[in-house]
Amino acid sequence: MAGYVGDVAIAYDRDLGHVLFEHYAIDIARRATERSVHSVLEIAAGTGIVTRQLRNVLPKDALLSAIDISDSMMDVARAKFLPHEQVTFQIADATALPFDDEAFDVVVCQFGVMFFDKEAAFREAYRTLKCGGRYLFSVWDSRRYNPFASLTFEVLKQFFPSNPPRFLEDPVSSFEIDPVKETLICSGFERMIISVQKREYDILDVPAFARGLVFSPVIEEIRERGGVEPEKIVEALAEALTREYGSNPTRYPMQAILFEAEKP
């Protein structure tokens, strides 16, 4: 998840977190703890949105490890926890996990697998899970169902018609279910449940949400191209969101796909 550094991590958490991630985080944390668990690993934990929800529902004596490749994201996540809460944060790569075999009851990854090699990451998740352990992860459905990608891209094309920034295509790049399912099977997983999760969120501060999208890693591409003030793009995106999805509030739709699999 290169690019999630410095102020980008703060904007991601503050302006996008409650709209795009928090309600999915509550759901995946609930599912992850439906059975008795004592050790949980969260991969691509980012700013700790899922981490916080997991810690809220896990038993007090359960151990929770959270990894990410961005120290800036982890800094934001660490600030959400008190010293006595049993959460271990570590900079680590999902494709080369620094943990022993069969170390965890559950491995969770929300909106992360789109950014790394799935074959290697799934093998590592399988290796570190105990027998009977579960792997839960979510991906965004296609840009058709997720205007944070499609609408932002259309607005960016207005400012950069010949070479629009393309970072937001990455998050919506893993919507094809069968290839992901086949990779899970080849990694050894069984007993899969795959569900499409459609949501709607009332955005009360549209400019803040638009700013979070523009000041995501997209901002690096905008600055590389030059010639456009980023706040002008924020303004145009906020107007497009309001025009498309109304105002007071803006009823914003999104759609994710959740995979649940088990190590036999």
C-alpha positions in Angstrom: 0.0 0.0 0.0 2.7 2.4 -1.0 1.7 6.0 -0.9 -0.1 5.9 2.5 2.4 8.1 4.2 2.4 11.3 6.3 -0.7 13.4 6.0 -2.3 10.9 3.5 -2.7 8.4 6.4 -4.4 11.1 8.6 -6.8 12.1 5.8 -7.5 8.5 5.0 -8.6 7.8 8.6 -10.4 11.1 9.3 -12.2 11.7 6.0 -12.7 8.2 4.5 -12.8 5.9 7.4 -16.3 6.4 8.8 -17.8 6.5 5.3 -16.1 3.6 3.5 -14.6 1.3 6.1 -16.1 1.5 9.6 -19.4 -0.3 9.0 -17.7 -3.1 7.0 -15.2 -3.3 9.9 -17.9 -3.9 12.5 -19.3 -6.7 10.3 -16.0 -8.5 9.6 -15.0 -8.2 13.3 -18.3 -9.8 14.4 -17.9 -12.6 11.9 -14.3 -13.3 12.9 -15.3 -13.7 16.5 -18.4 -15.9 16.0 -16.4 -18.8 17.3 -14.1 -18.9 20.4 -10.8 -17.4 19.4 -7.6 -16.6 21.4 -5.2 -15.3 18.7 -6.0 -13.1 15.8 -3.9 -11.6 13.0 -5.0 -8.6 11.0 -3.2 -8.0 7.7 -3.0 -4.6 6.1 -4.4 -3.1 9.2 -3.9 0.5 8.0 -5.1 3.1 10.5 -6.6 0.5 12.8 -10.3 0.8 11.9 -10.8 -3.0 11.9 -8.3 -3.5 14.6 -10.4 -1.3 16.9 -13.5 -3.2 16.2 -11.7 -6.6 16.7 -10.4 -5.5 20.0 -13.9 -4.3 21.1 -15.4 -7.8 20.6 -12.5 -10.1 21.4 -12.2 -11.6 24.9 -9.8 -9.5 27.1 -7.3 -12.3 27.2 -7.2 -12.8 23.4 -4.1 -11.7 21.6 -4.4 -9.4 18.6 -1.5 -8.8 16.1 -1.9 -6.1 13.5 0.5 -5.6 10.6 0.9 -3.1 7.7 3.8 -2.0 5.5 3.2 1.7 6.2 4.6 3.1 9.5 2.5 6.3 9.0 -0.7 4.2 8.9 0.4 2.2 11.9 1.1 5.5 13.9 -2.5 6.5 13.4 -3.6 3.0 14.5 -1.5 2.9 17.6 -3.0 6.1 18.9 -6.4 4.4 19.1 -5.4 2.0 21.8 -4.5 2.2 25.5 -1.2 0.6 26.8 -3.1 -2.2 28.6 -5.0 -3.4 25.5 -3.4 -6.5 24.1 -2.6 -5.3 20.6 0.8 -5.8 18.9 1.6 -3.6 15.9 4.3 -4.6 13.5 5.6 -3.4 10.1 5.4 -6.6 8.0 4.7 -7.8 4.4 1.6 -9.9 3.9 3.5 -12.2 1.5 6.2 -13.0 4.0 4.6 -13.1 7.5 7.1 -13.0 10.4 5.0 -15.5 12.4 5.3 -19.2 13.2 3.2 -21.9 11.5 -0.2 -22.4 13.0 0.0 -19.3 15.2 -3.5 -17.9 14.8 -7.1 -18.9 15.1 -8.3 -16.3 12.7 -6.6 -14.1 10.0 -8.5 -11.0 8.9 -7.8 -8.6 6.0 -10.2 -5.8 5.0 -9.6 -4.2 1.6 -6.0 -5.1 1.4 -5.5 -8.2 -0.8 -5.9 -6.0 -3.9 -2.5 -4.5 -3.2 -0.3 -7.6 -3.0 0.4 -11.0 -4.6 -2.6 -13.1 -3.7 -1.0 -16.5 -4.2 1.9 -15.7 -1.8 -0.4 -13.9 0.7 -3.0 -16.7 0.7 -0.2 -19.3 1.3 1.2 -17.3 4.2 -2.3 -16.9 5.7 -2.8 -20.6 5.4 0.6 -21.4 6.9 0.1 -19.2 10.0 -3.5 -20.5 10.7 -4.2 -23.4 13.0 -6.1 -26.3 11.7 -9.8 -25.3 11.7 -8.7 -21.7 11.6 -10.5 -19.1 9.5 -9.4 -16.6 6.9 -11.8 -13.6 6.4 -11.0 -10.9 3.9 -13.0 -8.3 1.8 -12.4 -6.6 -1.5 -14.3 -3.9 -3.2 -16.6 -4.9 -6.0 -16.1 -3.3 -9.4 -16.0 0.4 -10.1 -19.6 0.1 -11.4 -20.8 -0.3 -7.8 -18.2 2.0 -6.2 -18.4 5.7 -7.1 -15.4 6.5 -4.9 -13.4 5.0 -7.8 -15.6 5.6 -10.9 -16.8 9.1 -10.1 -13.4 10.3 -8.9 -11.8 8.9 -12.1 -14.3 10.8 -14.2 -13.6 14.1 -12.4 -9.9 13.5 -12.7 -10.3 13.1 -16.4 -11.7 16.6 -16.6 -8.5 18.0 -15.3 -6.1 15.5 -16.9 -7.9 14.3 -20.1 -4.9 12.6 -21.7 -3.3 11.0 -18.6 -5.6 10.9 -15.5 -4.3 9.6 -12.2 -5.2 5.9 -11.9 -4.4 4.9 -8.3 -8.1 4.4 -7.4 -8.4 1.7 -10.1 -6.3 -0.5 -7.9 -8.8 -0.9 -5.0 -11.5 -2.0 -7.4 -9.3 -4.5 -9.3 -10.1 -7.7 -7.5 -13.9 -8.0 -8.1 -13.8 -11.2 -10.1 -14.8 -13.9 -7.7 -13.8 -17.1 -9.5 -10.0 -16.3 -9.8 -9.9 -15.3 -6.1 -11.8 -18.5 -5.1 -9.5 -20.7 -7.3 -6.4 -19.1 -5.6 -7.9 -19.9 -2.2 -8.5 -23.5 -3.2 -5.0 -23.9 -4.6 -3.7 -22.5 -1.3 -5.5 -25.3 0.6 -8.5 -23.5 1.9 -11.9 -25.2 2.1 -15.5 -24.5 3.3 -15.8 -21.1 1.6 -18.6 -18.6 2.0 -18.6 -15.7 -0.4 -21.1 -12.8 0.0 -21.8 -9.6 -1.7 -22.3 -6.7 0.7 -24.2 -3.7 -0.6 -24.2 -0.6 1.7 -25.4 3.0 1.7 -24.1 5.8 3.8 -25.4 9.2 4.5 -22.5 11.6 4.0 -23.0 14.7 6.1 -19.7 16.4 5.0 -19.3 15.8 1.3 -16.3 18.2 0.9 -14.4 16.3 3.6 -15.1 13.0 1.9 -14.0 14.4 -1.5 -10.8 15.8 0.1 -10.1 12.4 1.5 -10.3 10.8 -1.9 -8.1 13.5 -3.6 -5.6 13.5 -0.8 -5.3 9.7 -0.9 -2.2 8.4 -2.8 -3.9 10.0 -5.8 -2.3 13.2 -4.6 1.1 12.0 -5.6 0.0 11.5 -9.2 -1.7 14.9 -9.2 1.4 16.7 -8.0 3.6 14.8 -10.5 1.4 16.0 -13.4 1.2 19.5 -12.0 -0.7 22.5 -13.4 -3.8 21.9 -11.2 -4.6 23.0 -7.7 -5.7 19.9 -5.7 -8.4 21.9 -3.9 -10.0 22.7 -7.3 -10.4 18.9 -7.9 -11.8 18.5 -4.4 -14.4 21.2 -5.2 -15.3 19.5 -8.5 -15.6 16.1 -6.9 -17.8 17.3 -4.1 -20.1 19.0 -6.6 -20.2 15.7 -8.7 -21.1 13.6 -5.6 -23.9 16.0 -4.6 -25.2 16.2 -8.1 -25.2 12.4 -8.5 -26.4 11.3 -5.0 -28.3 14.3 -3.6 -27.7 16.5 -0.6 -28.8 16.9 3.0 -27.7 14.1 3.2 -25.8 12.7 0.3 -26.8 9.0 0.1 -23.7 7.3 -1.0 -23.8 3.7 -2.3 -20.9 1.1 -2.2 -20.5 -2.6 -2.6 -17.9 -5.1 -1.3 -17.3 -8.8 -1.5 -16.5 -10.8 1.6 -14.6 -14.1 1.5 -14.6 -16.6 4.4 -12.5 -19.7 4.2 -11.2 -22.4 6.5 -8.0 -24.3 6.9 -8.9 -28.0 7.2 
